């Protein structure tokens, strides 16, 4: 796997292609294992040709599960230019999607996008990101205080947390600007940014330039500390740039909801996240993307909401509880295989 030190559009493509090629070789070594279903998870779309070839070779049904629409996000963020390149990329994507027996995705808006790309409605499967909700409830206060101490955050500070990838699609410069805006107004706030990504160095440089003392950076934490990290936060930031909310749905939100966290979500009102906030009033604060003023106001509002947020945790239990979601998806896969078997017998 080629991982560029300084990512660019071309280097990102090489990064994805290197994974597609190396994983295809590994896949071919399994060709004599007669699988019933092959599931290809996107990103990256570059692996989907190998999945289709492998499914044909071993007579399996093929399913592509879409977590992100890479091309939509890439062109939506202006990371690749040229109308001909765009037309060619989307044409190839449509061809590949139509080659799979079923297409699943994590939201209704993303399934609608698949339909717009030429996938028949009867081949679409809803498979949302899920959470093991039990892990994110009743977190011990001692564990929270220990993590605060580990990160150097005093107990009298309210935590505004961003945890996840620090890349291009998030637009995290607005978080630093919000921290700058609130530095003199709210001396009790600590902005905690946890994770890695191509944009982290730029954010650290910006914090240094502004001489901010209310921003703490942390590297990735062990997964077992995630429930404690989420319980520690008084406000969660789910930040994305304009135009990508229905192409890239932030998976971090599922565990935030399971933890009963108060989230500030940057998304347009007509997106899946926007509709969720409208239908479940009080589940989170929705603000316009790329607006520092709105983000600041959203943070202020989230900090006044009850903690834990019962509306959020009840939604998680009802709609994204792990075992419920997985059983439903398993049933879809079983039905797909049974259809194949009936067809073979006839």
HELIX and SHEET records of a PDB file:
HELIX    1   1 UNK A    9  UNK A   28  1                                  20    
HELIX    2   2 UNK A   45  UNK A   47  5                                   3    
HELIX    3   3 UNK A   48  UNK A   58  1                                  11    
HELIX    4   4 UNK A   70  UNK A   76  1                                   7    
HELIX    5   5 UNK A   83  UNK A   98  1                                  16    
HELIX    6   6 UNK A  108  UNK A  116  1                                   9    
HELIX    7   7 UNK A  121  UNK A  123  5                                   3    
HELIX    8   8 UNK A  133  UNK A  136  5                                   4    
HELIX    9   9 UNK A  141  UNK A  151  1                                  11    
HELIX   10  10 UNK A  173  UNK A  182  1                                  10    
HELIX   11  11 UNK A  200  UNK A  210  1                                  11    
HELIX   12  12 UNK A  223  UNK A  225  5                                   3    
HELIX   13  13 UNK A  226  UNK A  232  1                                   7    
HELIX   14  14 UNK A  252  UNK A  258  1                                   7    
HELIX   15  15 UNK A  272  UNK A  279  1                                   8    
HELIX   16  16 UNK A  292  UNK A  302  1                                  11    
HELIX   17  17 UNK A  310  UNK A  319  1                                  10    
HELIX   18  18 UNK A  322  UNK A  345  1                                  24    
SHEET    1   A 4 UNK A  37  UNK A  42  0                                        
SHEET    2   A 4 UNK A  61  UNK A  66  1                                        
SHEET    3   A 4 UNK A 102  UNK A 105  1                                        
SHEET    4   A 4 UNK A 124  UNK A 126  1                                        
SHEET    1   B 6 UNK A 215  UNK A 218  0                                        
SHEET    2   B 6 UNK A 189  UNK A 194  1                                        
SHEET    3   B 6 UNK A 158  UNK A 163  1                                        
SHEET    4   B 6 UNK A 235  UNK A 238  1                                        
SHEET    5   B 6 UNK A 263  UNK A 266  1                                        
SHEET    6   B 6 UNK A 285  UNK A 287  1                                        
END                                                                             
